[in-house]
């Protein structure tokens, strides 16, 4: 049984086949040159002796070979995630290894291997990065290590039967990166703008006597007339406001860019923005919708809110239905009664597509501050920037410019009804969304 197991782990390297092919060639030449016949047999015996020696080196000694894969507890979607493989050499000579890792099927990687020489009694670690483009479970298979001696004629395969499942979450790496930048005040390096604060969001607290230094604009003239002395209104800043990320999970969000769907870009942006909102002492909430309402998390700022948002976003997927904005309006009116900032992540490709949903957007905007976040078509931009070489390309460019112009018309149409908008490229979504939130906060619009 042990011998059969060892035979199954035996592989002959290409180098041995090349040598064997050379020996066969010498035998064929010996028909023309008989003096080569004896020399060829001598070379054959040497070849067999070296091969047997190589097998003895690889399969004797009862050495414990070790190979281990180390993955993070979870992957960050759309980011480069580090993975490492550690191999220990127990042989009394330097070995040449070929590592073939059975990567998750989502990566569709069929030619992944690592080749390296490891010195005697040394441990080597190989690092590489994987970039997932969808959320869910990623299953790693077996780790196969092919070991060759310095003779390189044969290889012995060692297999680790340990399989690993790594869940892929929305881009928490991006979230941590923005958190660190917020702490170090380096957000402007990523394109975030500092917006001058034009006013305060104030809530009336009490009327008190005027003292030197009070803002004269807050004088209450009616109370002053009654008391025969200057009286002022005292206000307190309203710091905590409800901010909801409303994510469309309909078919319009399935469109892919750079390996990620628009939905994945929206989810990554919502996760980062939630972290910023909570750091600004506001209450972050989440709602997903398509044909019906999906996940709903009330706006709060208590501990564990980020974890709840992350867990809900983990399993969100498009369902290929046309989203029902009427159902969204009805549920928002029934569920969220306090005026809130609604950041609606969706996509409109044409003005007609917007007009079908515009009555519901206008109705939502009556009760809440609505910001519609939608996407530029970067593929159309690439067509517009190219120089056409024939008539067909000219027509393609004209059509592309028409659709790009319609995107700008959508922004104007929304502005006409007091609805804010963010038209952005998918890769700039996070920065532009945060900028819009900070602008609204600074200007006291909510």
C-alpha positions as CSV (number, residue, x, y, z in Angstrom):
1,X,0.0,0.0,0.0
2,X,2.8,2.4,0.9
3,X,4.7,1.5,-2.3
4,X,1.6,2.2,-4.4
5,X,1.1,5.5,-2.7
6,X,4.8,6.4,-3.4
7,X,4.4,5.4,-7.1
8,X,1.3,7.7,-7.4
9,X,3.4,10.6,-6.1
10,X,6.2,9.9,-8.6
11,X,6.5,12.2,-11.7
12,X,9.2,12.1,-14.4
13,X,10.4,15.6,-15.3
14,X,10.6,16.9,-18.8
15,X,14.4,17.1,-18.5
16,X,14.4,13.2,-18.2
17,X,12.3,12.8,-21.3
18,X,14.6,15.1,-23.2
19,X,17.6,13.0,-22.2
20,X,15.7,9.8,-23.1
21,X,14.8,11.3,-26.5
22,X,18.5,12.0,-27.0
23,X,19.4,8.4,-26.2
24,X,16.9,7.2,-28.8
25,X,18.3,9.5,-31.3
26,X,21.8,8.1,-30.7
27,X,20.4,4.5,-31.2
28,X,19.0,5.6,-34.6
29,X,22.3,7.2,-35.6
30,X,24.1,3.9,-34.7
31,X,22.5,2.3,-37.8
32,X,24.6,4.7,-39.8
33,X,27.6,4.8,-37.5
34,X,28.0,1.4,-35.9
35,X,30.7,2.6,-33.6
36,X,28.0,4.7,-31.7
37,X,26.1,1.5,-30.7
38,X,28.4,0.6,-27.7
39,X,28.7,4.2,-26.6
40,X,25.0,4.6,-26.6
41,X,24.5,1.6,-24.4
42,X,27.0,3.0,-21.9
43,X,25.1,6.4,-21.9
44,X,21.8,4.5,-21.4
45,X,23.2,2.6,-18.3
46,X,24.5,6.0,-16.9
47,X,21.1,7.5,-17.5
48,X,19.3,4.7,-15.7
49,X,21.8,4.8,-12.8
50,X,21.3,8.5,-12.4
51,X,17.5,8.2,-12.5
52,X,17.6,5.5,-9.8
53,X,19.9,7.6,-7.7
54,X,17.5,10.5,-8.0
55,X,14.6,8.3,-6.9
56,X,16.5,7.1,-3.9
57,X,17.3,10.7,-2.9
58,X,13.6,11.7,-3.1
59,X,11.9,8.7,-1.6
60,X,14.1,7.4,1.2
61,X,14.8,8.8,4.7
62,X,11.2,9.2,6.0
63,X,11.6,13.0,6.1
64,X,8.6,15.2,7.1
65,X,7.9,17.6,4.3
66,X,5.9,20.7,5.3
67,X,3.9,23.1,3.1
68,X,1.2,25.5,4.4
69,X,-1.0,28.1,2.8
70,X,-1.9,31.2,4.8
71,X,-4.9,33.3,3.8
72,X,-6.6,36.3,5.5
73,X,-9.8,35.6,7.4
74,X,-11.7,37.4,4.7
75,X,-11.1,38.9,1.3
76,X,-11.8,42.5,0.5
77,X,-13.7,42.7,-2.8
78,X,-12.0,44.6,-5.6
79,X,-8.7,44.9,-3.7
80,X,-5.4,43.0,-3.8
81,X,-5.5,40.5,-0.9
82,X,-2.2,38.9,0.3
83,X,-1.8,35.1,0.3
84,X,1.4,33.3,1.4
85,X,2.7,29.8,1.0
86,X,5.4,28.5,3.3
87,X,7.5,25.5,2.4
88,X,10.1,23.8,4.6
89,X,13.0,21.7,3.1
90,X,13.9,18.7,5.3
91,X,16.3,17.1,2.7
92,X,20.1,17.2,3.2
93,X,20.5,19.0,-0.1
94,X,18.9,22.0,-1.9
95,X,15.6,21.1,-3.6
96,X,13.8,22.6,-6.5
97,X,10.1,23.0,-6.0
98,X,7.1,23.7,-8.2
99,X,4.0,24.8,-6.2
100,X,0.6,24.5,-7.8
101,X,-2.2,25.9,-5.7
102,X,-5.8,25.0,-6.5
103,X,-7.2,28.5,-6.4
104,X,-11.0,29.2,-6.2
105,X,-12.9,28.8,-9.4
106,X,-13.9,32.5,-9.3
107,X,-10.4,33.5,-10.4
108,X,-10.4,31.2,-13.4
109,X,-6.6,30.8,-13.1
110,X,-5.3,27.6,-14.8
111,X,-1.6,28.4,-15.1
112,X,-0.7,29.4,-11.6
113,X,2.5,27.9,-10.3
114,X,5.6,29.0,-8.2
115,X,9.1,27.7,-8.9
116,X,12.0,28.2,-6.5
117,X,15.1,26.6,-5.1
118,X,15.2,26.1,-1.3
119,X,18.5,25.6,0.6
120,X,19.1,22.8,3.0
121,X,16.9,22.9,6.2
122,X,15.5,26.3,5.2
123,X,12.0,27.6,5.2
124,X,10.8,29.8,2.3
125,X,7.7,31.9,2.1
126,X,6.1,32.9,-1.2
127,X,3.8,35.9,-1.3
128,X,1.2,36.7,-4.0
129,X,-2.0,38.7,-4.3
130,X,-5.5,37.8,-5.4
131,X,-8.1,40.3,-6.5
132,X,-11.7,39.0,-6.2
133,X,-14.3,40.7,-8.2
134,X,-17.5,39.3,-6.6
135,X,-18.7,38.7,-3.1
136,X,-19.3,35.3,-1.6
137,X,-17.4,32.2,-0.6
138,X,-14.0,31.4,-2.2
139,X,-12.9,27.8,-1.7
140,X,-9.2,26.9,-2.0
141,X,-8.5,23.3,-2.9
142,X,-5.4,21.2,-2.3
143,X,-1.8,22.6,-2.2
144,X,0.4,20.5,-4.5
145,X,4.2,20.8,-4.2
146,X,6.5,18.9,-6.6
147,X,10.0,18.4,-5.2
148,X,13.1,17.7,-7.3
149,X,16.7,17.0,-6.3
150,X,19.6,18.8,-8.0
151,X,19.6,16.0,-10.6
152,X,16.1,17.2,-11.8
153,X,15.2,13.9,-13.5
154,X,12.2,13.0,-11.3
155,X,9.8,14.8,-8.9
156,X,7.9,13.7,-5.8
157,X,4.5,15.2,-5.2
158,X,3.4,16.3,-1.7
159,X,-0.2,17.2,-1.3
160,X,-1.9,19.0,1.6
161,X,-5.4,17.9,2.0
162,X,-6.4,21.0,3.9
163,X,-9.0,23.0,2.0
164,X,-9.8,26.6,2.9
165,X,-12.9,28.7,2.5
166,X,-12.4,32.5,2.6
167,X,-15.5,34.7,2.6
168,X,-15.2,37.8,0.4
169,X,-16.8,41.0,1.9
170,X,-17.3,44.5,0.5
171,X,-14.1,46.5,0.3
172,X,-13.1,46.8,4.0
173,X,-9.6,47.6,2.9
174,X,-10.9,50.8,1.2
175,X,-12.9,51.6,4.4
176,X,-9.8,51.3,6.6
177,X,-7.7,53.3,4.2
178,X,-10.2,56.2,4.3
179,X,-10.5,55.9,8.1
180,X,-6.7,56.3,8.5
181,X,-6.7,59.3,6.1
182,X,-9.5,60.9,8.1
183,X,-7.5,60.5,11.3
184,X,-4.3,61.9,9.8
185,X,-6.2,64.6,7.9
186,X,-5.0,63.5,4.5
187,X,-8.3,62.9,2.8
188,X,-7.6,65.7,0.3
189,X,-4.8,63.4,-1.2
190,X,-7.6,61.2,-2.5
191,X,-9.6,64.0,-4.0
192,X,-11.8,64.9,-1.1
193,X,-12.6,68.6,-1.0
194,X,-12.7,70.9,1.9
195,X,-16.1,72.8,1.7
196,X,-16.5,76.1,3.5
197,X,-19.3,75.9,6.0
198,X,-22.0,78.5,5.1
199,X,-24.2,78.1,8.1
200,X,-25.2,76.0,11.0
201,X,-28.0,73.4,11.4
202,X,-29.5,74.8,14.6
203,X,-32.3,73.7,17.0
204,X,-33.9,76.2,19.3
205,X,-33.1,75.6,23.0
206,X,-34.1,78.6,25.1
207,X,-34.4,82.4,25.4
208,X,-31.8,84.1,27.6
209,X,-30.4,87.5,28.5
210,X,-28.0,89.1,26.2
211,X,-24.3,89.1,27.3
212,X,-21.3,90.6,25.6
213,X,-20.2,88.3,22.8
214,X,-23.6,86.9,21.8
215,X,-24.5,87.0,18.2
216,X,-26.7,90.1,17.7
217,X,-28.5,88.3,14.8
218,X,-30.1,86.0,17.4
219,X,-31.8,88.9,19.3
220,X,-35.5,88.1,20.0
221,X,-37.1,91.5,19.6
222,X,-40.5,90.4,21.0
223,X,-39.0,89.0,24.2
224,X,-36.8,92.1,24.4
225,X,-39.9,94.4,24.3
226,X,-41.6,92.4,27.0
227,X,-38.6,92.3,29.4
228,X,-37.3,95.7,28.6
229,X,-33.8,94.3,28.1
230,X,-32.0,92.6,25.3
231,X,-33.0,88.9,25.0
232,X,-31.5,86.4,22.6
233,X,-32.4,83.0,21.3
234,X,-30.0,80.3,22.2
235,X,-29.6,77.4,19.8
236,X,-27.8,74.1,19.9
237,X,-26.1,72.4,17.0
238,X,-28.0,69.4,15.7
239,X,-25.1,67.0,15.1
240,X,-26.8,63.6,14.6
241,X,-28.7,63.3,11.3
242,X,-30.1,60.2,9.6
243,X,-28.1,59.2,6.5
244,X,-29.4,56.3,4.4
245,X,-27.5,54.5,1.7
246,X,-30.3,53.2,-0.7
247,X,-28.9,50.7,-3.2
248,X,-30.7,49.6,-6.3
249,X,-30.1,45.9,-6.9
250,X,-32.0,45.7,-10.1
251,X,-30.7,44.7,-13.5
252,X,-29.3,48.1,-14.3
253,X,-26.6,47.6,-11.6
254,X,-25.3,44.4,-13.2
255,X,-23.3,46.3,-15.8
256,X,-19.5,45.4,-15.4
257,X,-16.5,47.8,-15.3
258,X,-13.0,46.6,-14.7
259,X,-14.2,43.2,-13.4
260,X,-16.6,44.6,-10.9
261,X,-20.3,45.3,-11.4
262,X,-21.9,48.6,-10.7
263,X,-23.6,47.0,-7.7
264,X,-20.2,46.1,-6.2
265,X,-18.9,49.6,-6.7
266,X,-22.0,50.9,-4.9
267,X,-21.6,48.5,-2.1
268,X,-17.9,49.3,-1.6
269,X,-18.8,53.0,-1.6
270,X,-21.7,52.6,0.8
271,X,-19.4,50.7,3.3
272,X,-16.7,53.5,3.2
273,X,-19.3,56.2,3.4
274,X,-21.0,54.5,6.4
275,X,-17.7,54.6,8.3
276,X,-17.3,58.3,7.5
277,X,-20.9,59.1,8.5
278,X,-20.4,57.4,11.9
279,X,-17.1,59.3,12.5
280,X,-19.0,62.5,11.8
281,X,-21.5,61.6,14.6
282,X,-24.3,61.0,12.2
283,X,-26.5,57.9,12.1
284,X,-25.9,55.6,9.2
285,X,-28.6,53.3,7.8
286,X,-29.0,51.0,4.8
287,X,-31.8,49.9,2.4
288,X,-31.6,47.8,-0.7
289,X,-34.4,47.4,-3.2
290,X,-35.4,46.0,-6.6
291,X,-38.8,44.6,-7.3
292,X,-39.3,44.5,-3.5
293,X,-37.5,45.9,-0.5
294,X,-34.5,43.8,0.5
295,X,-32.3,44.5,3.4
296,X,-33.1,47.3,5.8
297,X,-31.0,48.6,8.7
298,X,-32.4,51.7,10.6
299,X,-30.1,54.6,10.9
300,X,-28.2,54.4,14.2
301,X,-24.7,55.2,15.5
302,X,-24.5,52.7,18.3
303,X,-21.6,50.2,18.6
304,X,-21.7,47.4,16.1
305,X,-23.5,49.4,13.4
306,X,-20.7,49.0,10.9
307,X,-20.6,45.2,11.5
308,X,-24.3,45.0,10.8
309,X,-24.0,47.0,7.6
310,X,-21.1,44.9,6.4
311,X,-23.0,41.6,7.1
312,X,-26.0,42.8,5.2
313,X,-24.0,43.9,2.2
314,X,-22.1,40.6,2.1
315,X,-24.9,38.7,0.4
316,X,-26.5,41.4,-1.7
317,X,-26.9,40.5,-5.3
318,X,-28.7,41.7,-8.4
319,X,-31.9,39.8,-9.3
320,X,-32.2,41.0,-12.9
321,X,-35.7,42.6,-12.3
322,X,-36.6,46.1,-13.2
323,X,-36.6,48.1,-9.9
324,X,-39.9,49.3,-8.6
325,X,-39.4,52.9,-7.5
326,X,-43.0,53.2,-6.6
327,X,-42.6,50.4,-4.0
328,X,-39.5,52.1,-2.7
329,X,-41.4,55.4,-2.2
330,X,-44.3,53.7,-0.4
331,X,-41.9,51.8,2.0
332,X,-39.8,54.9,2.7
333,X,-42.9,56.9,3.5
334,X,-44.2,54.1,5.9
335,X,-40.8,53.1,7.5
336,X,-38.7,56.3,7.7
337,X,-40.8,59.2,9.0
338,X,-38.0,61.5,10.1
339,X,-36.4,63.7,7.4
340,X,-33.2,62.1,6.3
341,X,-30.5,62.3,3.7
342,X,-31.1,59.6,1.0
343,X,-28.1,58.6,-1.1
344,X,-29.7,56.6,-3.9
345,X,-27.2,54.4,-5.8
346,X,-28.8,53.5,-9.2
347,X,-28.1,54.1,-12.9
348,X,-30.0,55.8,-15.7
349,X,-28.7,55.5,-19.3
350,X,-31.4,57.6,-21.0
351,X,-33.6,60.5,-20.2
352,X,-36.7,58.4,-20.9
353,X,-35.5,55.9,-18.3
354,X,-35.3,58.7,-15.7
355,X,-38.7,60.2,-16.6
356,X,-40.4,56.9,-15.9
357,X,-39.2,57.0,-12.3
358,X,-39.2,60.8,-11.9
359,X,-42.7,61.0,-10.2
360,X,-41.5,58.7,-7.5
361,X,-38.2,60.5,-7.0
362,X,-40.0,63.8,-6.7
363,X,-42.3,62.3,-4.1
364,X,-39.3,61.0,-2.1
365,X,-37.6,64.4,-2.3
366,X,-40.6,66.1,-0.7
367,X,-40.0,64.1,2.6
368,X,-36.3,63.6,2.4
369,X,-33.1,65.2,1.0
370,X,-32.5,63.0,-2.1
371,X,-29.2,62.6,-3.8
372,X,-29.3,60.3,-6.9
373,X,-25.9,58.7,-7.6
374,X,-25.5,57.3,-11.0
375,X,-22.6,56.4,-13.4
376,X,-20.9,57.7,-16.5
377,X,-20.4,55.1,-19.2
378,X,-16.7,54.9,-19.4
379,X,-16.8,52.7,-22.5
380,X,-18.7,55.5,-24.3
381,X,-16.1,58.0,-23.2
382,X,-13.4,55.8,-24.7
383,X,-15.2,55.8,-28.1
384,X,-15.6,59.6,-27.9
385,X,-11.9,60.2,-27.3
386,X,-10.8,58.0,-30.2
387,X,-10.2,59.4,-33.7
388,X,-12.6,57.7,-36.2
389,X,-11.0,56.0,-39.2
390,X,-14.1,55.1,-41.2
391,X,-17.7,55.9,-41.6
392,X,-18.9,53.2,-39.1
393,X,-16.7,54.6,-36.4
394,X,-18.0,58.1,-37.1
395,X,-21.6,56.8,-36.5
396,X,-20.5,55.0,-33.4
397,X,-18.9,58.2,-32.0
398,X,-22.0,60.3,-32.8
399,X,-24.2,57.8,-30.9
400,X,-21.8,57.7,-28.0
401,X,-21.8,61.5,-27.8
402,X,-25.6,61.4,-27.8
403,X,-25.8,59.0,-24.8
404,X,-23.1,61.0,-23.0
405,X,-25.1,64.2,-23.5
406,X,-28.2,62.5,-22.2
407,X,-26.4,61.8,-18.9
408,X,-25.8,65.5,-18.5
409,X,-29.5,66.2,-19.4
410,X,-30.4,63.8,-16.5
411,X,-28.4,65.9,-14.1
412,X,-30.2,69.1,-15.3
413,X,-33.6,67.4,-15.1
414,X,-33.0,66.3,-11.5
415,X,-31.8,69.7,-10.5
416,X,-35.0,71.3,-12.0
417,X,-37.0,69.5,-9.2
418,X,-34.6,70.2,-6.4
419,X,-33.0,66.7,-6.5
420,X,-29.2,66.6,-6.0
421,X,-27.2,64.2,-8.1
422,X,-23.7,62.8,-8.5
423,X,-22.6,61.7,-11.9
424,X,-19.4,59.8,-11.6
425,X,-17.1,57.2,-13.1
426,X,-17.3,53.9,-11.2
427,X,-13.7,54.1,-10.0
428,X,-14.4,57.6,-8.5
429,X,-17.6,56.7,-6.9
430,X,-16.4,56.5,-3.3
431,X,-14.6,59.9,-3.4
432,X,-17.4,61.7,-5.2
433,X,-20.1,60.3,-2.8
434,X,-18.1,61.4,0.3
435,X,-17.6,64.8,-1.2
436,X,-21.3,65.2,-1.8
437,X,-22.1,64.1,1.8
438,X,-19.5,66.5,3.3
439,X,-20.8,69.4,1.1
440,X,-24.3,68.8,2.3
441,X,-23.1,68.7,5.9
442,X,-21.0,71.9,5.5
443,X,-23.8,73.9,3.9
444,X,-26.4,72.8,6.4
445,X,-28.8,71.7,3.6
446,X,-30.4,68.8,5.5
